[in-house]
């Protein structure tokens, strides 16, 4: 049984949920829907107390084994002061999300020790065959994900940028996975829920951010000593993060995102790879927080492997 909730923003087009319900049916999955997922308050799916109530109801429900939000947006971090981590720890379930849901999957993992999943939500797990296959493999198979491969290249002409697995800094690393959307990780800094990066492979991604803002984020993490503690760093596609593509103000002499990453992360003495398929791209693999993974980045390419099962 899947519990469907809206901890962040409401469904923009409720009719799109019909697609998700049909896909759940194809998988033989039943579902329950939170009482308030169609509520609206400011840009949130209802008031904080109502969104929190739906979330707690799903954790307390013995029939529910997985919780999938309808979408991200804004508002998940507002629930943290009232979140019942003891309830969550007593009733282990799968919880999946990315973007704004970073603000829940990171604290839940760190406060309870449960494996949580950075991956597609209710409206996006069926967006592409690559996303769908990796979502099922991560959440419904009790074995390690193993070697993570990229989607098949559609054509040789006009290749996408960045190239998949651009090596910013070579090296090898092994450690437990953690990370998420940069904007939310930044929002958690200075709180009881800030990201624990010690000896971990840290994955980071974002959407619609100018390179100078990514630079601000990385600088903050560096000055907090967070990235120096990591075993390795993975950067996702970062959709619309080249100068001007965000639709926001482009600063004069703005660096490219690649330049920012090389300048900020290239000399940490740990492997750093840019362009892996996770985050806001249509093609995305699902990353379980808390499981052991390994990374090997060098002149012959990049090997990324998830070595532990997330669901056993």
N, C-alpha and C positions, 0 to 999 in steps of 0.2 A: 504494500500500500504506500503510495506517494502522498505526502502532505504538501499542498500548494499554498504558499504564503506570499505576502508582498511587504517585506520589511523596509522597502525604500519607496520608489515611486509607483503610482498606479499603472494598470494596463492602459496603454495609449489607445489601442483599438481592441476592445474586448472580443470581437469576432475572431481575432487571430488565435485566441485560446483554443478554438475548435480544432485547429491544426495540431496543437500540442496534445490535446485529449486523444485524437485519432492515433498519433504516434505512440502514446502510452498504451493505447489499446492493442496496437500491433505487437508490442512487447509483452502483452499479457498482464499489464499492470493496472490495478485499480487505483483510484485517487480520491482524496478528500480535499475540499477547498476551504480555505480560511473564511471566517464570517465577514471579514472587512476588506477583502482584496479589491473590491470595486469602490471603496470609499475614497474620498479626496479631501485633503486639507493642505492648503498651500500647494507645494509640489510633491507632497507625500501621499501615500496610500492610506489616508486617515491619520488620526491623532496618534501620538507616540504610544499611549497606553493601549490603544486598540490594536495597533500593529504588533506590539509586544505580547498582548493577550493571544493573538492568533499564533504567534511563534511558540509561546509556551504550551498552548493547547496541543500543537503537533508533537512537541517533545514528550508530553505526558501521555499521549495516546498510544496504547500498546499495539494497536493495529498498524501504526505508521512506522515504516522502516527507513524511509528516506524523505528528506525535506528539500524541495526545490522552489526557489523564489520565481516569481513570474518575470522579474526584470530587476535591473539595478537603478541607477540614477542618483538619488540623494536621500539621506535620512537614516541609513543603517546604524551609524555611530551614535545617533541620538538614543538608541535603545540600550546601549551598554550599561548605564547606571542602574537600570532595572532588570538586567538580564540575570536569570537564575541559573548560575553555572552548576550548582549542586543538582538541580533538576536535570540538566543536560548530561552531567556525568553519570547520573543514576540510570539514564535511559539512552544508552549509546545508539546513534542512528547515523546514516550518511547525511551530510549537508553539503550542498554544492552551490557555487556561485563565483562570480568574478566582478570586476569593476567596483561598484559601491559595496558589494557584499564582502570585499576584502575586509571591511570594517567589522564583520562578524566572524568570518572563517578563521582569521588570524587569532583574535582573542579566544574564541572557543577552543581552538587547538592548544593554545598556550596555557589556558586556565584549567583545562580538563584532561589534556593529554590525548584526546580523541583525534584520529586522522580526519581532517576535513579536506574538501576538494575545491581547487581553483579550476573551474570548468564552466561549460555552457549551462544556461538556465532554461526555464521552461520553453521560452520562445526561440531558442537557438540550438538545442542539441541535435536538431535534424536539419540544420542549414546546409551542411555538405556531408558527403559520404565519409570524408576524413574525420570531421568532427564527430559524427555519429558513431563510427567504429571505435574511435579512441574513448569516447564517453562510455560506451558499453563495456569495453575492455577494462577501464579503470574502476567502474562502479559495480559490475555484475559478474566479474570473474575473480575467483579467489586464488589468484596467482600473481606474481610480479608482472608489471607491464613490460619489463625487459627493455630491449633496444627501441628508442623512439626514432622513427623515420619521418621524413617530410612528405607532403602530398606529391603526387606525380606531377611533373612539370607539364603544363597544358600545351605549350608550344615553345619552340626555340627562339622565336622572334620577340623583340621588345621585352627582355627579361625583367622581372620586378626588382625593385630596390627597396630595402637592402637585399643582397643575395642571402639565401638561407645560410645561417651559421657562419657569419663573418667573424673571424678571430680578431678580437681587440687585444687580447693578451693570451699567449700560449701557456699551457701547463696542464696538470692533472689534479683532480679533486675528488673527494668522496665525503659525503655527509648527508644529513637529513635535509629535506626540502622545506623551504619556507618562502613566502613572498606574496606578491599580488600587485594591485594597481598602485602606482607611485603616489597619486593624489591622496589615497586613503592611508597609505603607510605614513605619509607626511602628517596627516591629520591625527594619527595615533601617537606621534612623537610627544614625549613629555607627559604621557598618561601612564596609568598602570598597565596598559595594553600595548605599549610600543613594541615593535618587531624585535624578537630575539634572533640575532644573526650569528651567534658564536659557533664557529666550526660548521656552519650550514651552507648548503648551496642555495643561494638567494636568487629568486627570479623576480624580475621587475618589468612592468609594461604600463602603457598609458595610451590615451586617445586625445587628439586635438590639443596638444601642448606644444608651444613654440620651444625650440632648443634652449633658449635662454632660461625658460622656466624649468626644464629638465635639469639644466645646470644648477639652478637654485636648489632643487630637490637633492641632487647628488652632493652638492656642497654641504647642505645641512646634515646629511647622513655621514659624510666624511668627518665633519667637525664634531659630530656626536660619537665618533669612533666605531660606527656600525659596520661600514664596509670593510674596514681593516680587519675585522674579526671573522669575516666570512671565509669559507673554504673555496668558494668560486661564485661567479655571478653570471646569470643568464638574462639577457635583455630580449623581450619579445619584439614583434614587428613595430610597435608604436605607431599606430595608424594616424595619418595626417599630422605628423610631428616634424616635417621639414619646414623651413622658414616660409611663412605665409600661408601654408596649407591649413592651419588651425582656424582660419577665419578671424583670428584675433590680431591685435597690434603686433607688427613685425618690427623688432628693434633694429636700428641702423647697425650695420656690421655684425648682424646675428650670425653666429657660427652654424654650420650644419650639425645635425644630431650626431652623426658619426664623429665629427671633430670633438664635440663635447664629450662623447664617451671615451674617445682615445685620450683626451687630455685629463679627464677626471679619474678614469678607471684603469688606464693602461699601465700604470707603474705601481700597482698594489702588490705585485708578486704573487698573484693568484690568477687562474684562468678566467677570462671574460669573453663571452660569446654574444654577438648581436644578431637578431633576425630569426630566432626560433619561433615556431608557430604556436603561440599561446597568447591569450588576451582578447583584444577586441576584433581581431581578424575573423572572417567567416570560417576559414580553416584554422582549427585550434585543437590541441590535444589537452587532455585533462591531467592536472598535476595534483597529486595527493600530498598535502602538508604533513610532515612528520615521518615519512618513509625514507629509507636510505637510497641515495642515487649516486652515480659516478659520472664524471665528466672528463673527457680527454680531448684537448684542443691543441692542434699543432699544424705543421705545414701540409700534412696529408689529409686534413679535414678534422671534423668534430664528431666524436662519439658521445652520445648522452644515453644513459641507461638507468632505468628505475629498477632497483634490485630487490625490493620487498613488496609483498602483497599489501594492498591498502584495505582489503575487506575481510581478511581472515581473523 
